[in-house]
Every structure is written in C-alpha cells, then in structure tokens.
C-alpha cells in the first residue's frame, strides 16, 4: 500500500463589524462575534478531532503522521478566546509526528497581487508558528493551494524547501498526482493534493445522493490501496 500523506488545515478569520462610512473608529472587527465563532469552532470541531488524532499519534508511534497548517489569524483567535484548543494542537505537535506548514498569515491570496506582501505574510506566519509550537515550517501551503513558478522561486529564496499545491487535472495533463514534481528555476519539490480523494471526505462524505454513499472506512482504504499498484485510486466511475 502507498504511503499516505495527510494534511489538515485550519483558518479562522476575525469577523468584520457593521461599519458606517461616517465612523472614524480604527476597530474594524466585531470581537464579540469573533469570540463566539472561535469558541463554537473549538467545541464542535477542534476538541473532538484533536482527541482522536492525539490517540492515533500516540498509539501508532510514528506509523501514523500528518502535516498541519494553522493560519496566523486562527492562532491569534485561539490564543485569545480558546487557549485550551490551542494547547490541544501543541499536544499533537509534541508527539513528534506532526509537521507544521507555512502559509499566508491571514490566508490571503497574496500570490495574485504582491510578491512583497506574500513574503511578509509567509515570514510572519512562520515566525508565529515557531514561537507557539517550537517548530520552524519548511513547506508552504498557499491559500486555495494555488501555485505558479514565481511562488516556487520566492519560497526558495525565503528558505523553504517545498510547496503543497493542488493536483489539478488540467495542469497535470494526464500525469498522476501521487509523485513529487518540481517547480520554478529553483526546482522546488511540489507535493500535490489528490483532489478527488480529498473531495470524497470534504464534500461528498455526507452527500446521500452520491452513488458511493455511504463511504465506509474499508471502502476508502481500498481506494487508497490502489496507489500501491499504480492505479490512481477512487471509485470505478473515475
């Protein structure tokens, strides 16, 4: 069976408040709504998910690993309004089996607009992760997994050693996404997301109209196992 690289991502923004054109207050955010949204996220998602992940990481002692990306704003909100949730992420990292990823601090699509803004965002988020989790990210995950050769060269100049990006079918032109490619003049290693298998969990898992519903663990494991035989995996209609 192929080795599976699991990557999880969390972004939580500050919520904008109703702001009149006649106001001059420099505070653009609704901190009460931001607090409530952050605490709901912690209770409904972060605590139960991280309990399961921590149990698996400890049980399998290195045979189960994952990469984790937290935006800078998510870290800021958790630190302020749900510190126990942030501690639960620290517990995952402290197992030694979690790799932290870098990305734009506020999940901005900086790649589309300004190289200098992107460099600033990546540096800020890398420093924040190092301060909170004691680990310096080496791989970049840009917002929406966007990529171009300019990004590869820029992250190489900033000292990063790889990029996680979308395994878009059109760009691959029939090639598989389960191998490492390289990009830019710096030939930065590119790790591609399997779009179809990822969407099975993120979008189709609870879709009762999907012809593969319900998706069970054994069936999903069978699809993953096809990568070990050169098959790109997935249900028969792929």
C-alpha positions in Angstrom: 0.0 0.0 0.0 1.2 3.5 -0.8 2.3 5.9 2.0 -0.5 8.4 2.6 0.4 12.0 3.5 -2.5 13.5 5.4 -2.6 17.3 5.6 -5.1 19.2 7.7 -5.7 23.0 7.5 -7.4 25.4 9.9 -8.3 29.0 9.1 -10.5 31.3 11.2 -10.8 35.0 10.4 -11.7 37.9 12.5 -15.3 38.9 11.8 -15.9 42.4 10.4 -18.4 44.5 12.3 -21.1 46.8 10.7 -19.1 49.9 9.9 -20.7 53.1 8.7 -18.9 55.4 6.2 -19.3 58.1 8.8 -17.3 56.3 11.5 -13.7 57.0 12.3 -13.0 54.2 14.8 -9.9 52.2 13.8 -11.6 49.0 15.1 -13.0 47.2 12.0 -13.7 43.8 13.7 -16.6 42.6 15.8 -14.6 41.0 18.7 -17.7 39.6 20.4 -18.8 37.7 17.2 -15.2 36.6 16.6 -15.0 35.2 20.1 -18.3 33.3 19.8 -17.4 31.9 16.4 -13.9 30.8 17.7 -15.4 29.1 20.8 -18.0 27.3 18.7 -15.3 26.0 16.4 -13.3 24.8 19.4 -16.2 22.9 21.0 -17.7 21.4 17.8 -14.6 20.6 15.8 -11.2 21.2 17.4 -11.6 19.4 20.7 -13.2 16.1 19.4 -10.9 16.0 16.3 -7.7 16.5 18.2 -8.6 14.0 20.8 -8.9 11.3 18.1 -5.7 12.5 16.4 -3.7 12.5 19.6 -4.9 9.0 20.4 -3.8 7.7 17.0 -0.5 9.5 17.0 0.4 8.0 20.4 -0.9 4.6 19.5 0.9 4.1 16.2 4.2 5.7 17.4 5.3 7.2 14.1 3.5 4.8 11.8 0.7 7.5 11.6 1.9 11.0 10.8 0.3 14.2 9.5 1.0 17.7 8.4 -0.9 20.6 9.9 -1.4 24.2 8.8 -2.9 26.9 11.0 -3.3 30.4 9.7 -1.9 33.2 11.8 -5.3 34.7 12.5 -6.6 31.3 13.7 -3.7 31.1 16.1 -4.4 34.6 17.3 -8.1 33.9 17.9 -7.5 30.6 19.7 -4.8 32.1 21.9 -7.2 34.9 22.9 -10.5 33.1 23.2 -9.9 29.3 23.3 -6.4 28.7 24.7 -7.2 25.1 25.6 -7.9 24.4 21.9 -4.5 25.9 21.0 -3.0 23.6 23.7 -4.6 20.6 22.0 -2.7 21.5 18.8 0.5 21.8 20.8 -0.1 18.3 22.2 -0.3 17.0 18.7 3.0 18.7 17.7 4.7 17.5 20.9 4.3 13.8 19.8 7.0 14.5 17.2 4.8 13.1 14.5 3.3 16.3 13.2 4.9 18.7 10.7 3.7 22.3 10.7 3.3 24.1 7.4 3.7 27.7 6.5 1.2 29.9 4.6 -0.1 33.4 4.3 -0.7 34.8 7.8 -4.4 35.6 7.2 -5.0 33.1 4.4 -4.8 35.9 1.8 -4.3 35.3 -1.9 -1.2 37.4 -1.8 0.4 35.4 -4.7 -2.0 37.1 -7.1 -1.2 40.6 -6.1 2.2 41.3 -4.5 5.4 39.3 -4.1 6.5 41.6 -1.2 3.1 41.1 0.6 3.4 37.3 0.1 6.9 37.3 1.6 5.8 39.4 4.6 2.8 37.1 5.2 4.8 33.9 5.0 7.5 35.2 7.2 5.0 36.4 9.8 3.2 33.1 9.9 6.5 31.1 10.0 7.7 33.1 13.0 4.3 32.8 14.7 4.3 29.0 14.3 7.9 28.8 15.6 7.0 30.9 18.6 3.8 29.0 19.5 4.8 25.4 18.6 8.6 25.4 18.7 8.8 24.2 15.1 10.0 26.1 12.0 7.9 25.3 9.0 9.8 24.1 5.9 6.9 23.6 3.4 4.5 26.3 2.2 0.8 25.9 1.7 -0.6 28.9 -0.1 -4.3 29.9 0.1 -6.5 27.6 -2.0 -3.3 25.6 -2.7 -2.5 28.0 -5.5 0.8 27.7 -7.3 3.0 29.1 -10.1 6.7 29.1 -10.8 7.1 32.5 -9.3 5.9 31.2 -6.0 8.4 28.3 -6.1 11.3 30.7 -6.6 10.1 33.1 -3.9 9.6 30.4 -1.3 13.1 29.0 -2.1 14.6 32.5 -1.6 12.8 32.7 1.8 14.5 29.4 2.8 11.5 27.0 2.4 12.2 23.5 1.0 8.8 22.6 -0.6 5.3 23.6 -1.7 2.0 21.8 -1.1 -0.3 22.6 -4.1 -3.4 21.4 -5.9 -3.2 18.3 -8.1 -5.2 19.9 -10.8 -6.1 17.5 -13.6 -5.7 20.1 -16.4 -2.2 21.1 -15.3 -1.1 17.5 -14.9 -2.2 16.7 -18.5 -2.9 13.0 -17.6 0.0 12.5 -15.2 -0.6 11.2 -11.7 -0.6 13.3 -8.6 1.0 10.7 -6.4 4.5 11.6 -7.2 6.8 14.5 -6.3 7.3 17.2 -9.1 9.4 20.3 -9.1 8.7 23.9 -10.0 10.4 27.2 -10.8 14.0 27.8 -11.7 14.9 26.7 -8.1 13.3 23.3 -8.8 11.4 23.3 -5.6 9.8 20.0 -4.7 6.0 20.1 -5.2 3.6 17.9 -3.2 0.3 17.6 -4.9 -3.1 17.1 -3.2 -5.2 14.3 -4.6 -8.3 16.4 -5.5 -10.7 13.6 -6.0 -9.9 11.6 -2.9 -9.8 14.8 -0.8 -13.2 15.9 -2.0 -14.7 12.5 -1.1 -14.1 13.4 2.5 -14.6 17.1 2.4 -17.6 17.4 0.2 -19.2 14.1 -0.8 -18.9 12.2 2.5 -22.4 13.3 3.7 -24.0 13.5 0.3 -26.8 10.9 0.2 -27.2 11.5 -3.5 -23.7 10.3 -4.2 -23.6 6.9 -5.8 -20.8 5.8 -3.4 -22.7 6.8 -0.3 -22.2 5.8 2.5 -18.4 6.0 2.3 -17.1 3.5 4.8 -13.5 3.2 6.1 -12.9 -0.2 4.4 -14.0 1.2 1.0 -11.9 4.3 1.3 -8.9 2.2 2.4 -9.4 0.1 -0.7 -9.3 3.2 -2.9 -6.1 4.3 -1.2 -4.5 0.9 -1.6 -4.8 1.2 -5.4 -1.9 3.7 -5.4 0.4 0.8 -4.4 -0.4 -0.9 -7.7 0.0 2.2 -10.0 -3.7 2.9 -10.1 -4.7 6.5 -9.2 -7.4 5.2 -6.8 -11.1 6.1 -6.4 -14.4 4.6 -7.3 -14.9 2.8 -10.6 -16.6 5.7 -12.4 -13.4 7.7 -12.2 
